[in-house]
Amino acid sequence: MDIVDEIANKTNLPREEISKLADAKQSELSGMITYEGAAMLVARELGVEIKRDFRTTKVKDLVLGMK
C-alpha cells in the first residue's frame, strides 16, 4: 500500500483528492520535496500518522551515485 492509499483509508477522502493535495504541496515548495514527502506533509496536516522505516546512512558510508 502506498502512502496516498494509506491516507485515503484513514481519512475516507478520495485517493484523487489526496493526490491533488500532495501535488499542490509539492508545487508550493517549488519541487524541493519528493512526492512522497509532500504526501507525508499532507498526512500530517490531516492529522494522519504515517509510520515509515527510515534508515539512516552515515556520511562515511556514502558513495558516488547513491540515491
C-alpha positions, 0 to 999 in steps of 0.5 A: 500500500502506498502512502496516498492509499494509506491516507485515503483509508484513514481519512475516507477522502478520495485517493484523487483528492489526496493526490491533488493535495500532495501535488499542490504541496509539492508545487508550493515548495517549488519541487524541493520535496519528493512526492512522497514527502509532500504526501507525508506533509499532507498526512500530517496536516490531516492529522494522519500518522504515517509510520515509515522505516527510515534508515539512516546512512552515515556520511562515511558510508556514502558513495558516488551515485547513491540515491 
